[in-house]
Amino acid sequence: MILRSQAAHIFIDSNAECSSACILVLAGGVWRNAFEGSKLGIHRPSFPAQEFAELSHAQSQGQYSALSATVKQYLSLMGISDSLYDAMMIVPSRTVKYLSDEVAEATNLIGSDPAHEEWMRTRQLRASGPERRKKLDQYVDCINVRPPERECSHYLSGW
C-alpha cells in the first residue's frame, strides 16, 4: 500500500526472479514490468513453522483463512485478476510455479493499474491537449508490444 500511495513503478530486472512475497510487492506498483528473462513465481501463503505448529487445528484454519482473504483483497485492490489468486492457492507453499508472460499479462500482474492509468491519462489530456495525447498513446502502445522490439520515437515527432 505504501508503494501504491507513492505511485511506484516496479521493474523486475532481466534474469532476476520475483517469487513468493515479491509478487505482492510487484502488485503494489501502479506500473509493473518484468524484463525478458525474468521469472515470476507464485505459491499459496505460508506461516513461520514454529508459530503455526503451536496452534490448534481450529486456530490454524482461522489464521490461514484470514491471511488468504487478506491476500485476495489486496490483489483485487491492486487491480490484479482474481485468477492470479486462484492460481496461487493451488500451488503448495513448499514449491514455486513460474508464470508465463501471457498469464502475467492476462492477470494484470504485468501492466498498469487501470485506475491510475485513467487518472494519469485525463491529467495529461487536460495539460497537453488531445493531439499530443493521441501521439503519446500511440508511442506507449508501440513500446508495450513485445516482441519484436520496435522503433517508436516517430510517434513523438513534433512533440
ZIWOKA-V720004 format. One record per pair of residues at least 24 apart in sequence whose C-alpha atoms are under 8 Angstrom apart, sorted by sequence separation. I is the first residue (numbers start at 1). J is the second residue. If there is no record, write none. Layout:
BEGIN
i = (I;I)
j = (J;J)
END
This chain:
BEGIN
i = (4;11;14;15;17;83;3;4;13;81;82;2;3;4;12;81;1;80;81;132;80;81;79;80;79;78;79;43;44;45;42;43;44;42;43;44;43;44;46;27;43;44;45;42;43;44;28;43;24;27;43;43;27;43;42;43;41;42;41;42;41;42;40;41;39;40;39;20;34;19;32;33;32;33;31;32;31;32;31;27;30;31;26;29;30;29;30;30)
j = (28;35;38;39;41;107;28;29;38;106;107;28;29;30;38;107;28;107;108;159;108;109;108;109;113;113;114;87;88;89;87;88;89;88;89;90;90;91;93;75;91;92;93;91;92;93;78;93;75;78;94;95;80;96;96;97;96;97;97;98;98;99;98;99;98;99;99;96;110;96;109;110;110;111;110;111;111;112;112;109;112;113;109;112;113;113;116;117)
END
